[in-house]
Each structure stands twice: as C-alpha cells, then as structure tokens.
Amino acid sequence: MMDPVEDNSGLRLQLEARSGFALGEPVVVEIKLETTDTRGKGVAPYIHPNLGLVQIAIRKPGGEVVLYEPLIEHCVAPETITLSAARPSIYDSAYIGYGKGGFYFDHVGPYRLRAIYQAPDGSRVVSNVVNLRVRHPITAEDEQVAELLMGEDQGAMLYLLGSDSPTLKVGQEAVETMLNRYRKHPLAVYARLVRGMQLGREFKMITSDRELKVRPPDNSASAALLSDVTEASIVGNGVDNITLNQVMRQLARVQDAAGKEKEAKATAQRMVQHFRKQELPSHVMALIERQAGSYTERNSTPADATIVGLVG
C-alpha cells in the first residue's frame, strides 16, 4: 500500500471502483494502463488480474492485507502492443470479489485497493489507491439476498459467469431463487447476468460411463435475460460500462444465433449510441464501433467474444 520511491516506467496504472457496495454485491474494478512517454511504450496487453501481470492488494476493515488470487490460472500467448498518441491506453474490468481466498469483501466496512503491473522491461508500475465501503444490509430482504450471493458455489458461479456443473448445485439453486423470489431486488441483475451468459453457451460433460453429454445453448432465454441486464445498466442500475459492453455484444450474438438478425443489428447500433454519449476516448470508441460492425451481417462471428471472469 506504500507509494513507490521512483517510477521511470513511462506508464501509469489506474484503478477505479464505485465508492460503495451492498454486502454480497459483486465488487468490480476498472483497470486502465496508459503511457506517459510521448515516444510510445511497448506493453503486454493483459491487464486483467486473472492473467497474472496485474496483482491487486486488498486491505480489509480489520487491517489485514490480502492479495486477490484468481480461482483458475489463465494462460496467454506472449504479445506486445505499443501505447502511443494514437492508442494511449488500454482498459479492462475485473470481478475481484471471489477467488482462491474465498470472498474478499465478506464484511461491512472500509476497504483499500492498490494494484501493481509487471511491465515487459521489468518495471513495476504501482496504481493509485482506491477506497470503497461495503454497506450494512438495510432490510431483511437485503440480508437474504446477501446470503444467497455469498456462498462458495455462488462465488464460483459469479467468477465463471455460470456453469451447469453438478458440483455447483447450491450456487445454481441460489441463482434460481434470486430470479424467482427476489427478481425485483436491485442485485437480481447479477443473477440475470450469470444465468444469461450461462444459457448462451453450450455445456459439455463427461459422465461416469465416459459418455459425452452436450447441453446446447438456449439463445432465446439467454437473450431475454441479457436484455434485462442491458436495460437496467443503461439507466445506471446494473453493471459497469465495460461489463455492459460485454453483455451487449453477447446479447447481439445470441440474438443472431436465434435467427433474430434485426434485433442483433439493433443491439449493436444501440451499443454504439450509448457509448457515444459517455464521451469515451476516440480510440476506445473506435474499438466499440469495430465490435458493433461484427453484427452487420447474418451469422458473423464477433472478433472479440471471449468471456473471462465477470468481465472480459
């Protein structure tokens, strides 16, 4: 948590998060890596903490400092890009509420976050400090929803964005309970996100008899759930902007796969229109427009459809 003595990396790492979260609410942080060197700077573009180059320290209300560790180790191929005036920064966001250490935000009170990025030249770039608070539940319903979100299976479901694995049965039942009994609660948007992403993917399982069983995607059901997430998020009652971008791309994909070409195109166009209002940097807006362009023709495959953690 201490400030670095000296930083000659030519890079700046920034963390951003909401100042307050409800108990049980998934904690998501936005990560930005930018160059401060006008000559340009080569970087590895993998800034999601699940990929190992960025590590995030969490100071809990009691003073204990722990390191966020992903539930699953992710491997990436070596790659370097140049941050320059044309593309001065890259962004990602990450769900850091659950990992190898279990739930990291399991008590009410103040938390502090700080990250370190390991640059290709060996530099260690230290981020700003982010302060946030986990709030007490206000109503009995808030307490019940928090309990539904904070089981170990539920944490894995949030991390994986859904799974049909029978080992996560308790988490699956909790998601269904939220969708049915607590569907009007603000945090039910995360149950819709998990279930919508889950249904939009096929699931393969090998039985004890070594038989491969495949559950095909349910694109229509997925589209209905992700549409709800989109509507809530656009008016500020859902997920963050980077996650919303991911949700809307997935929504367009499942709409297209369900044979609803017009709806897929409309979703892609709406995504561009929404983010134009956010006054994003021009290179970020150009990326979003390229992503939306993937849905202009029937059965096209998005160039960036990978789903990693709560946010890709």
N, C-alpha and C positions, 0 to 999 in steps of 0.2 A: 504493500500500500504506500510505500515511500516514493517520493519523486526521484527520477534519475539524476545522477550528478551531471551527466553530459549526454547529449544526443546529437550525433553528427550523421545520422542515417539518411537525412533528406526525405524522411517520411513522417507522417502524422497519423496516429491511430486514435479514433474517437468512438466512444460508446455513448449510446442514447437509450433511455428507457423511460416509461411513464413514472411519475413520482409516487404513485400509489397503486397497489393491487389488493384485491379481496383475498382473504385466506382461501387457498385452494386454486385460485386463478393461475393459469399458466403464465410464468414470467418469461417474457420475450425481450431480448435486447437487439438493438440495431448496431451494426458494426460498420465503420467507414475507415478505409485506408486511403490516404491521399498523399501526393508528392508535394514537397516544399522546395524541390530543386527544379528550377526552370529548364535545366538541360534534359530533364526526364530521368526516370528511375525504374530499373528493372525489378519486378516483384513476382513472387509466386501468388497467383490469384486466389488461393484457397484460404479465406479468412473466416470460414465457419469453424467454431471451436471443435466440432466433431472430427475435423480433418487434421488436427494436431499442431498447426503452425500458430494458431492463436490460443492462448490459455487465459481463462478468466478466474480471478480470485474473488471469493465472496466472504465478506465479514458479516457474521451473524449478529443478532441483537445482543447476545451474551459476550461478544468479543472474539469468539472463535473464528479463525480464518481457514477456509477450506478451498480447495481447487475444484472447479467443475470438471468432471470427467465423463465423457460420453458413455452411454450404455453399451455401444458397439463401436469397435475400432473400424474406421473407414480408410480405405486405401485410394490414393490418387496417383495418376501418372505425372512425372516431372513436367512442369510447364512454367514458362516465364513470360510475362507481358510487360510492356513499358507504359508507365504512367507519365503522361506529358500534358502539354497545354490542350491537346485535342481530347484526351481522356485522363483527366487529372485524378480521378478517384474511382474506387470500386466499393460496392455495398453488399452487405448480407445481413440477415437477421437470424437469430437462433433462439430456440426454446431451451432454456438452461434450468428449468425447474426440476428436472429429474435426470439422474444418470447413475453411474456406478455407486455413488454415495447416497443413493436414495433421493428423497425430496430435500432440496436445498433451501426452500423457503417455507418451512413447515411450522414456523412460529410467527406470531404477530410481533411487530416492532420494526426498528430501522435496520436497513442493510446497506452495505457499501460494496461497490463492484469496481474492479480495475482489471485491465487486460494487458497482455504482452504479445507482440507479434515477432516471430523469428524471421528476419529478412534473409534472402539468399546469400548476402555478403557476411552474414554472421551477426549483424546488428540486432539489438533487442529494442524494439520500439514500444514504449510504455504509453498507455492511454490515459485519458482523464479519469477522474473518479466520479462515479455515478452513485447518487444517494436515492434510495427508494424505501417505501414503507409498506409492510403488509398489514392491512387493517383488520380489526376485530369484526366478526360477523355481527350484523345489526339485528336480524330477525332469526327466528327458529328455522325458517326455510333456508336462509344463508348458511346456517350451521350444517343443515342436512346436505346441501349441495357441496359444501366444502368437504364433508366426509366422503361423499361419492367420488370426488375428484382426487382424493389424496391416498388411495390405496396403492400398493406396489404394482398391481396389474394395471390400474388406471394410468400410473406414471409411464409404464411401458407402452400403453395404447397411445398416449399423447406423443411419446417420443417417436413411435413408429408410424403415426398417423393411421392407426387402425390395424387390426390383424384378426384373422379367423382362427388363429392357433388355439386349440383346446386348453393349453396351459394358461391362457389369459381369460378364462371364462368369467372370473369375478369382474374383471375390467369391462368385458363386453356387456355383462348384465348391468353394470353401473351406467354405461353409456346409454343403454336402452331405457333405464329408469329415468335418466335426465330427459331423454327425448319424449317420454310419455308423461311422467308425473310432474316434471319441472320444466316443461317446454317453454314456459313464459319467463323463466328466470334469465337474467342477462347472461349468465355464464353457460347457459344451454347452447350458446353459439359454438362453443368448443366441442360439445358433443356432436353437433351437426357437422362441424369441420372434420372430426375424426371419422365419423360414420360415412360422410360423403366421400372422403378420399378413399376409404377402405372399399366401398362398393364400386368405385370407379376403376379398381384394379382386379385382375384375376388373382386367385389364391390357389397355390398348389400344395398338396400334402401327400406324403408317402405313408401309407397305412402300415400296420404291423405285419401285414401279409405282402409287403413290398409292392403294393398296388398304388399307382399314381392317380390321385383324385384332383380334379380341377374344378374350382368354382368360378364360372365366367363372370365378367363384370356385369353389374346391373346399372347400365348407363343412365336410364331414366330416373331411377331412385337416387343415384348419385347427383344428377343434375338438379333435382328438386331440393336436396339438402344444401348443395353448394350455392344455389340461387338464394336461399335464405341467409347463408353466411355473407354473401355479397351485398344483399340489401341492407343488412344490419351494419356492415362495415362501412359502406359508402356514407351513411349518415353518422358515423363515429361511434357506433355501439357494438363494434365487433373487433376484428383483428387489425393489426398494424398494416401499413401500406405495402411493405414488401410481401407479407403473407397474403394480403389481398390480391396482389399481382399474381401470385402463385395460384390462388384459388380461382381467379377469373380465367387464367389460362387452362387450368384443369376443367373448369366448367365448360369452356368452349370446346375442349377436346371430347368430353363425354357427350355433349350435345351433338357434335358432329358424328361421333360413333353411333349415336342413337338414331341417326338419319335426319336430324334437325339442323340442316345446313343453314337456314336463315337465322335461327336462334344463335348458332355458333358465331356467325358473322356479326350479329348484333352485339353479342357479349364482347367480342374482340374490339369492336368500334367503341362500345361504352367504356371499356378499359382505357383506351387511348384518351377519350374525352374526359374521364375522371382524373387521370393523372396529369393532363394538361393544366387542370385547374390548380394543381399543387405547386406550381412554379418550380419544377424539378430542374436540375442542371441539364443542359442541352444534350450531353452525351448519354445521360440516363434516359431521357425522353426518346432519343433515337433508338435505344435498345428496346424500349417498350413498343415502339411503332414497328420494329422488325418482328418482335414476338407476335404482335397482332396480325401482321401480314401473313403469318403461317396458316391462318384460318380463312384466307380469302378464297381458297379452292377446296372443293369437296375431297375428303379423305386425306388432306395434307397432314403431315406429322410435324408438330412444333419442334423447332431446333433446340429448345431449352425446356424440356418437360420433366426433367429429373426431380424427384421429390426426396428431400433429405431432411429428416427431423421435422419439427413443426413448421420450419421454414427452410426452403432450399437455397 
